[in-house]
Amino acid sequence: MKKVQSDVMAEILPWIEKNIHLPLIIDDVAHRSGYSRFYIQRLFYEYTGVTLGRHIRQLRLDKAAEALEKTDVPITEIAGLLGYESQQAFTRVFTRHFNISPGKWRRQIKSLGKAAHRK
């Protein structure tokens, strides 16, 4: 089973990252893998130690945090680019995860960057 896990994960992990901008759901990943949603979830958890849903959410949030830090793209656009249905949904998820709103995150990161450049 370990060989199957490695082969499937070697295909699925990059595919998820490449398609993270889509409103990915577990059924999409299962379809891509050729396995049932229950089997791919079990396989994914055994291989990574996190659930497939958590991995997708975490990857989206990491990409969002990076975009907020490195770009001036409006928050609404970042939310849309990462598959969130609305800025409100994105803000709720982001705030719950990081304990800070996306706007405050961006302002703090930008001010930290400016402070580092002044030294």
DSSP file (Angstrom, degrees, kcal/mol; ACC not computed):
  #  RESIDUE AA STRUCTURE BP1 BP2  ACC     N-H-->O    O-->H-N    N-H-->O    O-->H-N    TCO  KAPPA ALPHA  PHI   PSI    X-CA   Y-CA   Z-CA
    1    1 A M     >        0   0    0      0, 0.0     4,-2.5     0, 0.0     5,-0.1   0.000 360.0 360.0 360.0 -28.5    0.0    0.0    0.0
    2    2 A K  H  >  +     0   0    0      1,-0.2     4,-2.5     2,-0.2     5,-0.2   0.875 360.0  51.2 -62.7 -38.0    2.9    2.4    0.6
    3    3 A K  H  > S+     0   0    0      2,-0.2     4,-2.5     1,-0.2    -1,-0.2   0.911 110.2  49.1 -64.8 -42.6    3.9    2.3   -3.1
    4    4 A V  H  > S+     0   0    0      2,-0.2     4,-2.8     1,-0.2     5,-0.3   0.932 111.0  50.8 -61.6 -45.6    0.3    3.2   -4.1
    5    5 A Q  H  X S+     0   0    0     -4,-2.5     4,-3.0     1,-0.2     5,-0.3   0.942 111.3  47.5 -57.0 -49.6    0.3    6.0   -1.6
    6    6 A S  H  X S+     0   0    0     -4,-2.5     4,-2.3     1,-0.2    -1,-0.2   0.913 114.1  46.6 -60.3 -44.7    3.5    7.5   -2.9
    7    7 A D  H  X S+     0   0    0     -4,-2.5     4,-1.0     2,-0.2    -1,-0.2   0.929 115.9  44.3 -64.5 -46.0    2.4    7.3   -6.5
    8    8 A V  H >X S+     0   0    0     -4,-2.8     4,-3.0    -5,-0.2     3,-0.5   0.923 115.7  47.2 -66.4 -44.2   -1.0    8.8   -5.8
    9    9 A M  H 3X S+     0   0    0     -4,-3.0     4,-2.2    -5,-0.3    -1,-0.2   0.856 104.9  60.2 -67.6 -34.5    0.4   11.5   -3.6
   10   10 A A  H 3< S+     0   0    0     -4,-2.3    -1,-0.2    -5,-0.3    -2,-0.2   0.793 116.5  34.4 -63.3 -26.3    3.1   12.3   -6.1
   11   11 A E  H <X S+     0   0    0     -4,-1.0     4,-1.3    -3,-0.5    -2,-0.2   0.855 120.5  46.6 -91.3 -42.3    0.3   13.1   -8.6
   12   12 A I  H  X S+     0   0    0     -4,-3.0     4,-2.8     2,-0.2     5,-0.2   0.906 104.4  56.9 -73.3 -44.3   -2.3   14.6   -6.3
   13   13 A L  H  X S+     0   0    0     -4,-2.2     4,-2.1     1,-0.2    -1,-0.2   0.931 112.1  40.6 -59.3 -49.5   -0.3   17.0   -4.2
   14   14 A P  H  > S+     0   0    0      0, 0.0     4,-2.6     0, 0.0    -1,-0.2   0.874 114.1  55.1 -65.6 -33.7    1.1   19.1   -7.1
   15   15 A W  H  X S+     0   0    0     -4,-1.3     4,-1.7     2,-0.2    -2,-0.2   0.915 107.6  48.9 -64.0 -42.3   -2.3   18.9   -8.8
   16   16 A I  H  < S+     0   0    0     -4,-2.8     4,-0.3     2,-0.2     3,-0.2   0.944 112.5  48.0 -61.1 -47.7   -4.0   20.4   -5.7
   17   17 A E  H >< S+     0   0    0     -4,-2.1     3,-1.0     1,-0.2    -2,-0.2   0.908 112.0  49.4 -61.0 -42.0   -1.5   23.2   -5.6
   18   18 A K  H 3< S+     0   0    0     -4,-2.6     3,-0.3     1,-0.2    -1,-0.2   0.812 120.0  37.2 -66.1 -29.8   -1.8   23.9   -9.3
   19   19 A N  T >< S+     0   0    0     -4,-1.7     3,-2.1    -3,-0.2     5,-0.3   0.160  77.9 114.6-109.6  17.2   -5.6   24.0   -9.0
   20   20 A I  T <   +     0   0    0     -3,-1.0     4,-0.2     1,-0.3    -1,-0.2   0.727  69.0  67.4 -63.7 -20.4   -6.0   25.7   -5.6
   21   21 A H  T 3  S+     0   0    0     -3,-0.3    62,-0.3    -4,-0.2    -1,-0.3   0.660  88.8  81.8 -73.3 -15.0   -7.6   28.7   -7.2
   22   22 A L  S <  S-     0   0    0     -3,-2.1     2,-2.9    60,-0.1    -3,-0.0  -0.519 102.0-101.8 -84.4 157.0  -10.6   26.5   -8.1
   23   23 A P        -     0   0    0      0, 0.0    60,-0.1     0, 0.0    -2,-0.1  -0.371  56.3-167.9 -75.4  66.2  -13.3   25.8   -5.6
   24   24 A L        -     0   0    0     -2,-2.9     2,-0.3    -5,-0.3    -4,-0.0  -0.248  11.1-177.0 -60.5 137.5  -11.8   22.4   -5.0
   25   25 A I    >>  -     0   0    0      1,-0.0     4,-1.5    31,-0.0     3,-1.0  -0.880  42.4-101.9-127.8 166.1  -13.8   19.8   -3.0
   26   26 A I  H 3> S+     0   0    0     -2,-0.3     4,-2.8     1,-0.3     5,-0.2   0.847 120.1  60.2 -58.4 -35.8  -12.8   16.4   -2.0
   27   27 A D  H 3> S+     0   0    0      1,-0.2     4,-2.5     2,-0.2    -1,-0.3   0.856 102.1  53.7 -61.6 -33.9  -14.9   14.8   -4.8
   28   28 A D  H <> S+     0   0    0     -3,-1.0     4,-2.3     2,-0.2    -1,-0.2   0.924 111.0  44.9 -64.2 -44.2  -12.7   16.7   -7.3
   29   29 A V  H  X S+     0   0    0     -4,-1.5     4,-2.3     2,-0.2     6,-0.2   0.906 112.9  51.2 -67.0 -41.5   -9.6   15.2   -5.8
   30   30 A A  H  X>S+     0   0    0     -4,-2.8     4,-1.8     2,-0.2     5,-1.2   0.929 110.3  49.2 -61.2 -45.0  -11.1   11.8   -5.6
   31   31 A H  H  <5S+     0   0    0     -4,-2.5    -2,-0.2     1,-0.2    -1,-0.2   0.926 111.2  49.7 -60.2 -45.1  -12.1   12.0   -9.3
   32   32 A R  H  <5S+     0   0    0     -4,-2.3    -1,-0.2     1,-0.2    -2,-0.2   0.880 113.3  46.5 -60.7 -39.3   -8.6   13.1  -10.3
   33   33 A S  H  <5S-     0   0    0     -4,-2.3    -1,-0.2     2,-0.2    -2,-0.2   0.752 105.8-126.6 -77.2 -23.7   -7.1   10.2   -8.3
   34   34 A G  T  <5S+     0   0    0     -4,-1.8     2,-0.2     1,-0.4    -3,-0.2   0.537  74.5 107.5  87.4   6.3   -9.5    7.6   -9.7
   35   35 A Y  S   <S-     0   0    0     -5,-1.2    -1,-0.4    -6,-0.2    -2,-0.2  -0.706  78.4 -90.5-112.6 165.5  -10.4    6.5   -6.2
   36   36 A S     >  -     0   0    0     -2,-0.2     4,-2.7     1,-0.1     5,-0.3  -0.329  39.0-111.8 -68.8 158.3  -13.5    6.9   -4.1
   37   37 A R  H  > S+     0   0    0      1,-0.2     4,-1.8     2,-0.2     5,-0.2   0.864 118.4  50.8 -60.1 -35.6  -13.7   10.0   -1.9
   38   38 A F  H  > S+     0   0    0      2,-0.2     4,-1.9     1,-0.2    -1,-0.2   0.911 112.0  45.5 -70.4 -41.6  -13.5    7.8    1.2
   39   39 A Y  H  > S+     0   0    0      2,-0.2     4,-2.9     1,-0.2     5,-0.2   0.926 113.4  48.6 -68.3 -44.1  -10.5    5.9    0.0
   40   40 A I  H  X S+     0   0    0     -4,-2.7     4,-2.8     1,-0.2     5,-0.2   0.875 110.7  51.8 -66.4 -35.2   -8.6    9.0   -1.1
   41   41 A Q  H  X S+     0   0    0     -4,-1.8     4,-2.4    -5,-0.3    -1,-0.2   0.924 112.8  44.7 -64.8 -42.9   -9.3   10.7    2.2
   42   42 A R  H  X S+     0   0    0     -4,-1.9     4,-2.5     2,-0.2    -2,-0.2   0.928 115.4  47.7 -65.6 -44.6   -7.9    7.7    4.1
   43   43 A L  H  X S+     0   0    0     -4,-2.9     4,-1.9     2,-0.2    -2,-0.2   0.919 112.5  49.4 -60.9 -45.6   -4.9    7.4    1.8
   44   44 A F  H  X S+     0   0    0     -4,-2.8     4,-2.9    -5,-0.2     5,-0.5   0.922 112.0  47.5 -62.0 -45.8   -4.2   11.1    2.1
   45   45 A Y  H  X S+     0   0    0     -4,-2.4     4,-2.4     1,-0.2    -1,-0.2   0.912 111.4  50.3 -64.2 -42.8   -4.4   11.1    5.9
   46   46 A E  H  < S+     0   0    0     -4,-2.5    -1,-0.2     1,-0.2    -2,-0.2   0.864 116.9  42.1 -62.6 -35.2   -2.2    8.1    6.2
   47   47 A Y  H  < S+     0   0    0     -4,-1.9    -2,-0.2    -5,-0.2    -1,-0.2   0.887 130.5  21.1 -79.8 -41.6    0.4    9.7    4.0
   48   48 A T  H  < S-     0   0    0     -4,-2.9    -3,-0.2     2,-0.3    -2,-0.2   0.710  90.4-127.0-104.8 -23.9    0.4   13.3    5.3
   49   49 A G  S  < S+     0   0    0     -4,-2.4     2,-0.3    -5,-0.5    -4,-0.2   0.479  82.7  85.2  85.3   1.5   -1.1   13.1    8.8
   50   50 A V  S    S-     0   0    0     -6,-0.4    -1,-0.3    -5,-0.1    -2,-0.3  -0.934  85.7-100.1-129.6 157.3   -3.7   15.7    8.0
   51   51 A T     >  -     0   0    0     -2,-0.3     4,-2.3     1,-0.1     5,-0.1  -0.366  29.2-119.3 -72.9 157.3   -7.1   15.5    6.4
   52   52 A L  H  > S+     0   0    0      1,-0.2     4,-2.3     2,-0.2     5,-0.2   0.913 114.6  51.4 -62.1 -44.4   -7.5   16.3    2.7
   53   53 A G  H  > S+     0   0    0      1,-0.2     4,-2.4     2,-0.2    -1,-0.2   0.908 110.1  48.9 -60.3 -43.0   -9.9   19.1    3.6
   54   54 A R  H  > S+     0   0    0      1,-0.2     4,-3.0     2,-0.2     5,-0.2   0.897 109.5  53.1 -63.9 -40.3   -7.6   20.6    6.1
   55   55 A H  H  X S+     0   0    0     -4,-2.3     4,-2.6     2,-0.2    -2,-0.2   0.927 110.1  46.9 -61.0 -45.3   -4.7   20.5    3.6
   56   56 A I  H  X S+     0   0    0     -4,-2.3     4,-2.3     2,-0.2    -2,-0.2   0.936 114.6  46.6 -63.0 -46.9   -6.7   22.3    1.0
   57   57 A R  H  X S+     0   0    0     -4,-2.4     4,-2.4     1,-0.2    -2,-0.2   0.918 113.8  48.4 -61.2 -44.0   -7.9   25.0    3.5
   58   58 A Q  H  X S+     0   0    0     -4,-3.0     4,-2.7     2,-0.2    -2,-0.2   0.908 110.7  50.3 -64.8 -42.1   -4.3   25.4    4.8
   59   59 A L  H  X S+     0   0    0     -4,-2.6     4,-2.4    -5,-0.2    -1,-0.2   0.918 111.1  49.3 -62.7 -43.7   -2.8   25.7    1.3
   60   60 A R  H  X S+     0   0    0     -4,-2.3     4,-2.4     1,-0.2    -2,-0.2   0.928 112.7  47.3 -60.1 -45.4   -5.4   28.3    0.4
   61   61 A L  H  X S+     0   0    0     -4,-2.4     4,-2.7     2,-0.2    -2,-0.2   0.887 111.2  50.8 -66.6 -38.7   -4.7   30.3    3.5
   62   62 A D  H  X S+     0   0    0     -4,-2.7     4,-2.2     2,-0.2    -1,-0.2   0.919 112.2  47.2 -62.8 -43.4   -0.9   30.1    3.0
   63   63 A K  H  X S+     0   0    0     -4,-2.4     4,-2.4     2,-0.2    -2,-0.2   0.888 112.6  50.3 -65.1 -38.8   -1.3   31.4   -0.6
   64   64 A A  H  X S+     0   0    0     -4,-2.4     4,-2.7     2,-0.2     5,-0.2   0.935 109.9  48.9 -64.7 -46.7   -3.6   34.1    0.7
   65   65 A A  H  X S+     0   0    0     -4,-2.7     4,-1.8     1,-0.2    -2,-0.2   0.900 112.6  49.2 -60.3 -41.0   -1.2   35.2    3.4
   66   66 A E  H  X S+     0   0    0     -4,-2.2     4,-2.8     2,-0.2     5,-0.2   0.914 111.4  48.6 -64.4 -43.8    1.6   35.3    0.8
   67   67 A A  H  X S+     0   0    0     -4,-2.4     4,-1.8     1,-0.2     6,-0.3   0.890 110.5  51.1 -64.9 -39.2   -0.4   37.3   -1.7
   68   68 A L  H  < S+     0   0    0     -4,-2.7    -1,-0.2     1,-0.2    -2,-0.2   0.872 116.1  42.6 -64.2 -36.2   -1.4   39.8    1.0
   69   69 A E  H  < S+     0   0    0     -4,-1.8    -2,-0.2    -5,-0.2    -1,-0.2   0.897 123.5  32.7 -75.9 -42.5    2.3   40.2    1.9
   70   70 A K  H  < S+     0   0    0     -4,-2.8     2,-0.3    -5,-0.1    -2,-0.2   0.522 116.4  43.4-101.3  -6.7    3.9   40.3   -1.5
   71   71 A T     <  -     0   0    0     -4,-1.8     0, 0.0    -5,-0.2     0, 0.0  -0.824  61.5-137.3-132.4 171.0    1.2   42.0   -3.7
   72   72 A D        +     0   0    0     -2,-0.3    -4,-0.1     2,-0.0     3,-0.1   0.080  55.3 140.7-111.3  19.6   -1.2   44.9   -3.6
   73   73 A V        -     0   0    0     -6,-0.3    -2,-0.1     1,-0.1     5,-0.1  -0.420  63.9 -99.7 -62.1 133.3   -3.9   42.9   -5.2
   74   74 A P     >  -     0   0    0      0, 0.0     4,-2.3     0, 0.0     3,-0.4  -0.204  25.5-120.1 -56.7 146.7   -7.2   43.8   -3.5
   75   75 A I  H  > S+     0   0    0      1,-0.2     4,-2.6     2,-0.2     5,-0.2   0.867 113.3  56.8 -57.4 -39.1   -8.4   41.4   -0.8
   76   76 A T  H  > S+     0   0    0      1,-0.2     4,-2.1     2,-0.2    -1,-0.2   0.906 108.3  47.3 -59.7 -41.0  -11.6   40.7   -2.8
   77   77 A E  H  > S+     0   0    0     -3,-0.4     4,-2.9     2,-0.2    -2,-0.2   0.902 109.9  51.7 -69.2 -41.4   -9.6   39.7   -5.8
   78   78 A I  H  X S+     0   0    0     -4,-2.3     4,-1.5     2,-0.2     6,-0.2   0.930 109.2  51.8 -59.3 -44.9   -7.3   37.4   -3.7
   79   79 A A  H  <>S+     0   0    0     -4,-2.6     5,-2.5     1,-0.2     3,-0.3   0.933 113.2  44.1 -57.1 -47.5  -10.4   35.8   -2.2
   80   80 A G  H ><5S+     0   0    0     -4,-2.1     3,-1.6     1,-0.2    -2,-0.2   0.893 109.8  55.2 -65.3 -40.8  -11.8   35.1   -5.7
   81   81 A L  H 3<5S+     0   0    0     -4,-2.9    -1,-0.2     1,-0.3    -2,-0.2   0.772 108.5  49.8 -64.4 -25.6   -8.5   33.9   -7.1
   82   82 A L  T 3<5S-     0   0    0     -4,-1.5    -1,-0.3    -3,-0.3    -2,-0.2   0.222 123.2-100.4-101.7  14.7   -8.3   31.3   -4.3
   83   83 A G  T < 5S+     0   0    0     -3,-1.6     2,-0.3   -62,-0.3    -3,-0.2   0.578  70.3 146.1  86.7   9.2  -11.7   30.0   -4.8
   84   84 A Y      < -     0   0    0     -5,-2.5    -1,-0.3    -6,-0.2    -2,-0.1  -0.612  47.8-138.5 -80.2 142.3  -13.6   31.7   -2.1
   85   85 A E  S    S+     0   0    0     -2,-0.3     2,-0.3     1,-0.1    -1,-0.1   0.762  80.2   2.5 -72.7 -25.1  -17.2   32.5   -3.0
   86   86 A S     >  -     0   0    0      1,-0.1     4,-2.1    -7,-0.1    -1,-0.1  -0.983  68.4-112.8-155.1 162.4  -17.1   35.9   -1.3
   87   87 A Q  H  > S+     0   0    0     -2,-0.3     4,-3.2     1,-0.2     5,-0.2   0.865 117.4  57.3 -65.2 -34.9  -14.7   38.3    0.5
   88   88 A Q  H  > S+     0   0    0      2,-0.2     4,-2.4     1,-0.2    -1,-0.2   0.918 107.0  46.7 -63.2 -43.4  -16.8   37.8    3.6
   89   89 A A  H  > S+     0   0    0      2,-0.2     4,-2.3     1,-0.2     5,-0.2   0.924 114.8  47.8 -63.3 -43.7  -16.3   34.0    3.5
   90   90 A F  H  X S+     0   0    0     -4,-2.1     4,-3.1     1,-0.2     5,-0.3   0.938 112.0  48.9 -61.4 -48.0  -12.6   34.5    3.0
   91   91 A T  H  X S+     0   0    0     -4,-3.2     4,-2.7     1,-0.2     5,-0.3   0.899 110.8  51.1 -60.7 -41.7  -12.3   37.1    5.8
   92   92 A R  H  X S+     0   0    0     -4,-2.4     4,-2.2    -5,-0.2    -1,-0.2   0.939 114.8  41.7 -61.4 -48.0  -14.1   34.8    8.2
   93   93 A V  H  X S+     0   0    0     -4,-2.3     4,-2.1     2,-0.2    -2,-0.2   0.925 116.5  48.5 -67.3 -45.0  -11.9   31.8    7.4
   94   94 A F  H  X S+     0   0    0     -4,-3.1     4,-3.0    -5,-0.2     6,-0.4   0.929 113.6  46.6 -60.5 -47.4   -8.7   33.9    7.4
   95   95 A T  H  X S+     0   0    0     -4,-2.7     4,-2.0    -5,-0.3     5,-0.2   0.895 111.0  51.9 -64.7 -41.2   -9.5   35.6   10.7
   96   96 A R  H  < S+     0   0    0     -4,-2.2    -1,-0.2    -5,-0.3    -2,-0.2   0.894 116.7  40.6 -61.7 -39.2  -10.5   32.3   12.4
   97   97 A H  H  < S+     0   0    0     -4,-2.1    -2,-0.2    -5,-0.2    -1,-0.2   0.933 129.0  25.7 -76.8 -47.0   -7.2   30.7   11.3
   98   98 A F  H  < S-     0   0    0     -4,-3.0    -3,-0.2     2,-0.3    -2,-0.2   0.481  95.6-126.8 -99.4  -3.5   -4.7   33.6   11.9
   99   99 A N  S  < S+     0   0    0     -4,-2.0     2,-0.3    -5,-0.3    -4,-0.2   0.798  84.6  81.5  59.6  30.3   -6.7   35.5   14.6
  100  100 A I  S    S-     0   0    0     -6,-0.4    -2,-0.3    -5,-0.2    -1,-0.1  -0.958  84.8-107.8-159.3 143.8   -6.4   38.7   12.5
  101  101 A S     >  -     0   0    0     -2,-0.3     4,-2.6     1,-0.1     5,-0.2  -0.330  32.6-113.0 -72.2 158.7   -8.3   40.0    9.5
  102  102 A P  H  > S+     0   0    0      0, 0.0     4,-2.5     0, 0.0     5,-0.2   0.886 116.8  52.5 -59.1 -39.3   -6.7   40.0    6.1
  103  103 A G  H  > S+     0   0    0      2,-0.2     4,-2.3     1,-0.2     5,-0.2   0.922 111.9  44.2 -63.8 -44.2   -6.6   43.8    6.0
  104  104 A K  H  > S+     0   0    0      2,-0.2     4,-2.8     1,-0.2     5,-0.2   0.897 111.5  54.9 -66.3 -39.8   -4.9   44.0    9.4
  105  105 A W  H  X S+     0   0    0     -4,-2.6     4,-2.7     1,-0.2     5,-0.2   0.949 109.8  46.5 -55.8 -50.6   -2.5   41.2    8.3
  106  106 A R  H  X S+     0   0    0     -4,-2.5     4,-2.8     1,-0.2     5,-0.2   0.928 113.0  48.5 -60.4 -47.1   -1.5   43.1    5.2
  107  107 A R  H  X S+     0   0    0     -4,-2.3     4,-2.4     1,-0.2    -1,-0.2   0.914 113.7  46.9 -62.0 -42.9   -1.0   46.4    7.1
  108  108 A Q  H  X S+     0   0    0     -4,-2.8     4,-2.2     2,-0.2    -2,-0.2   0.926 113.9  46.9 -65.2 -44.6    1.1   44.8    9.8
  109  109 A I  H  X S+     0   0    0     -4,-2.7     4,-2.2    -5,-0.2    -2,-0.2   0.927 114.0  48.0 -63.0 -45.2    3.3   42.9    7.3
  110  110 A K  H  X S+     0   0    0     -4,-2.8     4,-2.2    -5,-0.2    -1,-0.2   0.902 112.2  48.9 -63.9 -41.1    3.8   46.0    5.2
  111  111 A S  H  X S+     0   0    0     -4,-2.4     4,-2.2    -5,-0.2    -1,-0.2   0.862 110.0  51.7 -69.6 -33.3    4.7   48.1    8.2
  112  112 A L  H  X S+     0   0    0     -4,-2.2     4,-2.0     2,-0.2    -1,-0.2   0.897 109.7  50.6 -65.3 -39.8    7.1   45.4    9.4
  113  113 A G  H  X S+     0   0    0     -4,-2.2     4,-1.7     2,-0.2    -2,-0.2   0.902 110.6  48.2 -64.2 -42.3    8.7   45.5    6.0
  114  114 A K  H  X S+     0   0    0     -4,-2.2     4,-1.4     1,-0.2    -1,-0.2   0.901 110.3  51.9 -65.1 -40.8    9.1   49.2    6.0
  115  115 A A  H  X S+     0   0    0     -4,-2.2     4,-0.8     1,-0.2    -1,-0.2   0.883 108.6  51.1 -63.3 -38.4   10.6   49.2    9.5
  116  116 A A  H  < S+     0   0    0     -4,-2.0     3,-0.4     1,-0.2    -1,-0.2   0.859 108.6  51.8 -67.3 -35.1   13.2   46.6    8.4
  117  117 A H  H  < S+     0   0    0     -4,-1.7    -1,-0.2     1,-0.2    -2,-0.2   0.772 103.5  59.0 -73.0 -24.9   14.1   48.8    5.4
  118  118 A R  H  <        0   0    0     -4,-1.4    -1,-0.2     1,-0.2    -2,-0.2   0.747 360.0 360.0 -74.7 -23.0   14.6   51.8    7.7
  119  119 A K     <        0   0    0     -4,-0.8    -1,-0.2    -3,-0.4    -2,-0.1   0.489 360.0 360.0 -76.0 360.0   17.3   50.1    9.8
